[in-house]
Amino acid sequence: MKKRFNKITDPNDQKMPLTMKNYILLLVGFVVIIIGFVLMAGGGSDSPAEFNYEMFSWRRITLAPIVVIAGFAFEIFAILKRFE
């Protein structure tokens, strides 16, 4: 007996919990989170004897955490949003 797999013809099938639009939004949220972590990177000095004040810049202390939290909030929205 040969098994046949059902071909998905409707991208908004009621049996599927997430649609293709949800997956695209999840990818966008993941990119936003990565951008936030890239904004946080750096700020160290080459020598441990000298202190670099660049690590306390506005971009690393304020902007980057806001971008990361916005990315996670967008991820929650992308999972919960129901496209019909």
GIDA-V861180 format. One line per field, one symbol per residue. phi: phi as a letter, one per 30 degrees, with the letter a starting at -180 (. if undefined). psi: psi as a letter, one per 30 degrees, with the letter a starting at -180 (. if undefined). burial: I if it has 9 or more other ideal C-beta (glycine too) atoms within 8 Angstrom, else O. Layout:
# GIDA-V861180
phi = ???
psi = ???
burial = ???
This chain:
# GIDA-V861180
phi = .cdccdddccdcdddddbcddddddddddddddddddddddijdcdcddcccdddcdddddcdddddddddddddddddddccb
psi = kkkkkkkjfjfhkffkekleeeeeeeeeeeeeeeeeeefflafllekffkkjfffhleeeeeeeeeeeeeeeeeeeeeefkjk.
burial = OOOOOOOOOOOOOOOOOOIOOIIOIIOIIIOIIOIIIOIIOOIOOOOOOOOOOOIOOOOIIOIIIIIIOIIIOIIOIIIOIOOO
